[in-house]
Amino acid sequence: MAAPTCRVPRLWFWGSGQGLGSHLRLVSWPFCTAAAASKPLVAQELAERLRAQKQEQKAKKVPVLTDPVQRRVQELVRFTQQLQRVHPNVLAKALSRGIVHQDKDLVVINKPYGLPVHGGPGVQLCISDVLPILAKMLYGHKAEPLHLCHRLDKETTGVMVLAREKEVAHQVQELFRTRQVAKKYWAITVHVPVPAAGVVDIPIIEKEVTGQQQHHKMTLSPSYRMDNGKVVKVRSSRNAHVAVTQYQVLSSTVSSALLELQPVTGVKHQLRVHLSFGLDCPILGDHKYSDWNRLAPQKLSVGTLKKLGLPQSKARHLPLHLHARQLVLPALGSRKEELSLVCRLPRYFVRSLSRLGLEMPSQDPNKEDKTGPLGIQ
């Protein structure tokens, strides 16, 4: 394609000199074609455009919500959208403010809500992307990237262990694989499990859900079934995974409960599946496993909606109330004692407890987390 050209027209006109006579003067100026005019915006033009865009945004103001819960939901929605657009340096700084423990081998962070650990389709930013930046912030520009020791779901908050050296990361991963790490999660559930404490020992398998919305979900693959009032053992699927979860009710009302969960195994979505399909007590904000047949916002009772101050149409914005509360790592390397790592609850979790009338265990007081905008959890 030909480069844009500029013509230089020349015009003669009569001009007056200082003397009595007049003379002809030759004047010329460039005249560019349309192609040449499509040059990059100069700074002044760009600033004017940005100013105009800001004025348009101000004109389209979002209505101010008076209800504190609805304001919080709106804040969470905005935050999860911002997480995917924020600069990696800003995200690394936010993670550094949420450090729970740091020594010569490990860095333990309080993972925020809505932030994926690994990349994937549609993921613009994740924790693994900012580990090199976080390492440099903590240990200087020559520091090697930090290493992931385990994973948490995008919607799960809480304790996440990182290692400074790859060898240490492998050692911690082996502790997780061999079930030597004690894990405690807290969850708010819709309904109250019966009995109040127990063990769910039901294998889990991934299946395709047919219908209008074809998708895959983890579900139960029981080893036994009822046949004419008798318990009959069934042949287990080779694709099923052994899954064991201990649970205990810490606080409850008529329609909701605060549970402490201790997964013995580590199957994908194990806690969500065992609670929803095994105990009929889905986690508050679990829009995937509250209904087997469809992917839809969680249906909540009128009483629960009233306590939360939300209409059903806004329930889709409720975050998953599942928090990795505590990890206990056994002695490792030069550390001769076990290491107990506890993360305080995110602010939305504490607010929901208060709204639903659920009490925090007296022996484990938890102050509200007042992390800033990028550390919202």
N, C-alpha and C positions, 0 to 999 in steps of 0.2 A: 504494500500500500504506500502511495506517495506521501512524503512528509508534508506537513502543513506549510504553506508558503505565505509570504507577505509581499504585497505590491507597494511601491512607493510612488504615489501620484505626485505630479509637480504642477503647480499653478503659478501663473504670472498675474500680478496685480500692481496697480499704480500706488506708489507710496510718496509721501511728502518728505523731502529732506529738510535739513536745516536752512538750506539756501532758498533762493527764490524759485528754482526749477524743481521739476518732479522727475522721478526715475522709476524704471521697472525693477521690481524685486522678485526673485525666484524663491518660492517657499515650498518645502516638501515635508510630508509626514507619512509614517507607515500606516497601511491599512491591511489588517490580517483577515484571512479567510475564516469561516466558521470553525474549521478543523483546528486552526491555530488558536482560536479563542477558547477551546475546551482544555485549557491548561489547569493545573491544580489550583485550588482555592488559595488565595493569599491569607495571611493570618487574620487580617481584619474581617474579611468575608466569612471565614470559618467561625470567628468569635460571634459575629452577628447571627449566623445560623444557629449556633448553640444557644444563644440568648433567646432566640425565637422559640426553640424547642422547649426550653425551660418554662417560658411563659405559657406555652400550650399545655404542658404538664400541670402547671399551677391552676390553669383554667379547668382541668379535668380532675378536680380534687376528689379523693375517696371520701365518702361520707364518714364522719366521726362516730365511732361506736361508743355508746355510753356504758354498756355492760362490760365489766372487766374481763370476764371469761371470753366473750366474743372478741374483745380487743387482743387477748392473748392468742387466740386461734389465728386471727389475722396476722399477728406478729410472727407466729411460727411458720405460716404459709409463706410470708415474705422472706423469712430467714432461710428456709430450705431452697427457695429460688435463688437467693443471693449467694448461697454456698457454691453453686455451680458457676457463678460469674465472677467470684472474688479472685483477686490476684493471688497466686501461690504464696508469695511472701506474707501477705496479710493473713492467710489461713495458717501458715506456719507460726506466725506470731500469736494467733489466737490459741493454737494448740499448746504453745509454750506456757501460756498463762494458766492452762489447765493441768499442769504437771502435778501428779500425786506423789511420786517418788522418783529419786534420781541418785544413782551411785555410779561406780566406775564401770559396771557391766550393763545396767538396765536403765531405761527411762520409761516411766509409767504415766500415761495420760488418761484424762477423763474424756472419753470419746463423746463428741456432741451428737445430738439427734440429727438425722437426715443426711449424714455424711458417709458415703460408701468407703470401704476399706480398699477395694481393688477397682481398677478401671473395667469398662465394659461398654456395650452398646448404649449410647445416649449419656454416658458419664463423661462430663467435661473436666471434673476435678475430683480427686480422691486422696485419701491419706497417704497411700504409697507414693503418689506424685510429689508430695512435699517433704518426704523424709530426708532427702539430701539438704534441703534448705533448713529444716529444723535442726539437723546435726550441726550445720555451720553456725546457726544462731547460738547453740548451746556450747560448742566446743571449738569454735574458730573456723576460719576459711579452709583449713587443710583437713578438716574432719571428714571421715568416710561416712557415707549415708547410713542412717539407722536401718535396722532390719525388723520386719514384722515377726512376731512369735506365734500369733494366733489371729483369729478373725472374729469380728462381730457383724451382725447384719446391719444394713444401712440405717434401719429405724431403731436399733438398740443403742442405748447409751451405757456409759460406765467404764469399768477398768479395762485398759488395753495396754499390753506389755510390748515394749520395743527393746531391742538389744543393740549395743554399740558394735559388737563384732558378730560376724556370720557364724562363727563356731559356737558362741554363746546362744545365738538364736536357735541353732540346731539342737542344743542341749535342752532349752526350754520347750521347744516343739516336741521333743521326745518325752518330756514330762507330761505334756498334755496328751500325747498319743497313748501313753501307758497309764493314763488316769491317775497320776500322782498329784495333780493340782486340784485342790478343793475349790469348788466354784459355788457361789451363792448369788442368785438373782432375786430381785423383788419385782412383783407384777401386781397391777390392779386388775381384778377380773370382774366380768359381768356374771352374776350369780355367785353362789357360795358352794364350794365343794363339800360333798358328804362322802366319807367322814372328814373331819377337820384336819387330819394328818394321815399321810399314807404314802404308798409307793405305786407309781404307774409303771408297769412292766409289760409294754405292748410294742412289738416290732413296728417299724415304720417303713413305708415303701412309697415311691413316687409313681403317680398314675396320671393319665390324661383325663381331663374332665370334658365330656362331650356336651354339645348343646349350641346355643347361640354364640357363647363366648368360649371357644375351644382353647384350653390352657392346661398346664400341668400343675399339680399340687402334691405335696407330701400328705400321706394319709396313713391310717392304722392298718396293720396287717395282722390281726389277732391269731394267736396259736390255738385258740379254743372258740367254740361256739355252743349255743344252747340248742339242744335237739330233744323235743318232748320233755322239757324240764330237766334234762340231764346235760352235764358239761361234757362235750365231745372234743377231743383233740383233732385239729385239722392239719393237713399237710402245709408246711410253711413254704412261701415263695423263696426261690434262691436270690431274688433281688431285694428281699426285705432285710432291714438292718435292725440289730438288737438295739433297743432304746429303753432306758430306765431313768425315771425321774422321781426323786423324793420331794414331797411338798408338805407345807405346814401353814395353816391360817394364822396370821399375826393379828389381824383385826377384821371384823366383819359387821355388816348391817344386814337388813333383810334381802337386799338385792345386789350387794357388791362385797368384795373382800380384798384385803391386802395379803398376798401370799409370799412366802419365802420358798424358793425353788432350788434344789440341788441336783443338777443333771449328773448322773453317774457316767453316762455315755455322751457322745457329742455328735449326734445325727443332725443333719440340716433341718432347721425349724422345729426341732424336737419339742421344746417347751410349748410352743404355740399349738402344735398338733395334739400333744398329750392333754393340754388344758381344754382345748376346744372340742375335740372329738372323743377324748377319753373321759373327761370329767364334766363335759357340757358347761364349761366355764371359760368362754373365750376371753382373751386379754382385751381390756378397753383400748379401742383404737386399732384393733387387728381387723382390717377390712378384707384381708385375703382368706383367713381361716374361720371367720364367723359364719360362713355359709359355704357348704361344699359345692353346690351346683353352679354358683355364679360368682363373678368378681363385682362386688357392689359395696357401697358404704355400709358399715355395721349398723344393724337395726337395734335401737335401744328402746327400753321401756319409757313410757311417759314420765314415770317417777324419776328415773335416772336422768333423762333430758332436762327435767325441771331443776334438779339439783345442780346440774352442770350449767344451767342457764343457756341451753342451746336448743334450737329447733332441729328436727330430724334432717332437714335439708343442709344443715351445717355440720352434721356428724362426720361427713367425709374428711373434714379437716382435722379431726381428732388424731393426735400422734399416738403411736404405739407406746403403751405404758409398761415397758419391759426394760429393766435396768440391771446391768451387771454390777451388783453391789459390792462383792468381795471376791478376791482371789487369794489363796494361801499357797505360796510356792515353797517346796521343801528346800533344804540346804543345797546350795549349788556352788561349785568352785571354792573360792576362798571364804565364802559366806557359810558359816557353820550352823546357823540357826535358820528356822523357817521364816519366811517373809510374808506378813499379812498386809494386803493392799485393799483399802476401802475407799470407795468413791461416794461422795454425797449425792443425794438425789437431785435431778434437774428441777428447775423451778416449776415447770408445768405439772410435774408429777406431784410435788408438794401441794400445789393449788388444788389439784383434783382430789387428793386425799381429804383436804379440808372441806371441799364442796360436798363430797360424798359421805362425810361424817365418819371417816376411817381414822383411827388413831395410830400414831407412830409408836413402836415399842418403847417403853419407858427406859429400858436399859441401853437404848441405842438412839439418843437424841440426834436429830438431823436438822441443822439450820438451813434455811432457804438459800440456795445458790444464787448469788447476785452477780454472776458473770456478765460481762458487757455484751453489746449487740452481736459481735461475731462469735462470742462464746455461749450464745443462747443454747439451752439444752431442753 
